Amino acid sequence: MGSVSPAELDRRIERLQALRDRRIALDRERKRKKDARRKIVLGGGLLRLIREGDRQAAEVAARVIRDVPPRDRKLFAEEAG
């Protein structure tokens, strides 16, 4: 093995840092997508229970809806009517 120049070492370090940054970003994106999917599945299950007449589910949904920002609360206005 020959000696590696400082410039080559710098290039290798930059490539490894870029690879690390990409992997961190991909991991963050995977976690975000998993979290969004969990919310969708849970919300869908709660809505199904409400449609089936589950009072407790309806009460939980009402409590959650009361605590969300007004712009998000509008999403549920047509369901209440």
Secondary structure, 3 states (H helix, E strand, C coil): CCCCCHHHHHHHHHHHHHHHHHHHHHHHHHHHHHHHHHHHHHHHHHHHHHHCCCHHHHHHHHHHHHCCCHHHHHHHHHHHC
